[in-house]
Amino acid sequence: MPDQLLQRRLSVGTVDSFQGQERDIIAITLTRSNPQGEIGFLSDIRRMNVGMTRARRKLLLVGDSSTLCRHPFFVELFAYVKGVGGYRTAHEVGKQT
């Protein structure tokens, strides 16, 4: 698998491993989903800033908005993304493929 990623010029890593680097496209998976709305390390806005500011051209965020939007940062982020027409539900994305 790593050889295939290198051939396609893809890099996979943690937020911390990309600090100080940039890429044309960054995809971040916000892997928290629970009825309590607990988001763990995602509440560290500094780390989110590092991850989100690595993208030069496109930023893709994948996550459970009902869990994430219990935190004020994500409420504002989702409002912004929706305002610029960048929000898609999993159902909408599934229809496009």
C-alpha positions in Angstrom: 0.0 0.0 0.0 2.7 2.6 0.8 4.2 2.2 -2.6 0.9 2.8 -4.3 0.4 6.0 -2.3 3.9 7.3 -3.2 3.2 6.6 -6.9 0.0 8.8 -6.7 1.8 11.5 -4.6 -0.6 11.0 -1.7 0.4 11.5 1.9 -1.4 10.1 4.9 -0.6 11.3 8.4 -1.8 12.9 11.5 -2.5 16.6 12.0 0.8 16.9 13.9 2.8 15.2 11.1 1.7 17.9 8.6 2.6 20.8 10.8 4.8 23.2 8.7 3.8 21.6 5.4 1.2 22.4 2.8 -0.6 20.3 0.2 -3.0 21.3 -2.7 -5.8 19.2 -1.2 -6.2 18.2 2.4 -8.9 15.7 3.6 -9.5 15.5 7.4 -11.7 12.9 8.9 -13.3 14.1 12.2 -13.9 10.6 13.5 -16.2 11.4 16.5 -19.8 10.3 16.5 -21.8 9.7 19.7 -25.1 10.8 21.3 -23.2 12.6 24.1 -21.6 15.0 21.6 -18.1 14.3 23.1 -15.4 15.3 20.5 -12.3 14.6 22.5 -9.1 16.0 20.9 -11.1 17.7 18.2 -11.9 20.4 20.8 -8.3 21.5 20.6 -8.7 24.4 18.2 -5.0 24.9 17.7 -4.7 21.4 16.2 -7.7 22.0 14.1 -6.1 25.2 12.9 -2.9 23.3 11.9 -4.9 20.7 10.0 -7.2 23.1 8.2 -4.6 25.6 7.2 -2.4 23.0 5.4 -4.6 23.1 2.3 -3.6 25.4 -0.6 -6.6 24.8 -2.9 -9.2 22.5 -1.3 -10.1 21.3 2.1 -12.4 18.3 2.7 -13.8 17.7 6.1 -15.7 14.5 6.8 -17.6 14.2 10.1 -20.9 13.8 12.0 -22.3 17.3 12.2 -24.8 16.4 14.9 -21.9 15.4 17.2 -19.5 18.1 16.2 -21.9 21.0 16.3 -22.2 20.7 20.0 -18.9 22.6 20.2 -19.0 26.4 19.4 -16.1 26.2 17.0 -17.8 23.6 14.8 -21.1 25.5 14.9 -19.3 28.5 13.4 -17.4 26.4 10.9 -20.4 24.5 9.7 -22.4 27.8 9.3 -19.5 29.2 7.2 -19.2 26.1 5.1 -23.0 26.1 4.5 -23.0 29.8 3.7 -20.4 29.3 0.9 -22.2 26.3 -0.5 -19.6 23.7 0.6 -21.8 21.5 2.8 -22.9 18.1 1.6 -24.7 15.3 3.5 -23.5 11.7 3.1 -26.8 11.0 1.3 -26.0 13.8 -1.3 -22.5 12.6 -1.8 -23.7 9.0 -2.3 -26.1 10.2 -5.1 -23.2 11.8 -7.0 -21.3 8.5 -7.4 
